[in-house]
Amino acid sequence: MKTRVQQWGNSLALRILKSFAIEAGLHEDSPVDLFLSRIKGGEDL
């Protein structure tokens, strides 16, 4: 699934589809690990 970072109040957020969250067993306040592998047109981070 692809998503975009969006403004949410004074913060930034990643929104995911409900069907994706259900399949992944996610719910509100679920801890997740994020990593950046490559930025389009940029260098590895």
C-alpha positions as CSV (number, residue, x, y, z in Angstrom):
1,M,0.0,0.0,0.0
2,K,1.2,3.5,-0.7
3,T,0.2,6.5,1.3
4,R,1.3,10.1,1.8
5,V,2.2,12.1,4.9
6,Q,-0.6,14.6,5.6
7,Q,-1.1,17.4,8.1
8,W,-3.2,16.4,11.1
9,G,-3.7,19.3,13.4
10,N,-0.2,20.5,14.4
11,S,1.3,17.1,13.5
12,L,2.1,15.0,10.5
13,A,0.4,11.6,10.0
14,L,0.3,8.6,7.8
15,R,-3.2,7.5,7.1
16,I,-3.9,3.9,6.1
17,L,-7.0,2.1,4.8
18,K,-9.3,0.5,7.4
19,S,-9.1,-2.8,5.4
20,F,-5.2,-2.7,5.6
21,A,-5.4,-2.0,9.4
22,I,-7.7,-4.9,10.0
23,E,-5.6,-7.3,7.9
24,A,-2.5,-6.2,9.8
25,G,-4.2,-6.4,13.2
26,L,-3.7,-2.7,13.9
27,H,-5.9,-0.6,16.1
28,E,-5.8,2.9,17.7
29,D,-2.5,3.3,19.7
30,S,-0.9,0.2,18.1
31,P,2.9,0.6,18.2
32,V,4.6,0.5,14.8
33,D,8.1,0.7,13.5
34,L,8.9,2.9,10.5
35,F,12.0,3.2,8.4
36,L,13.0,5.1,5.3
37,S,14.6,3.1,2.6
38,R,14.8,5.6,-0.3
39,I,13.3,9.0,-1.1
40,K,12.3,9.4,-4.8
41,G,15.0,11.3,-6.5
42,G,17.1,11.5,-3.3
43,E,19.8,9.6,-1.6
44,D,19.5,6.6,0.9
45,L,18.8,7.7,4.4
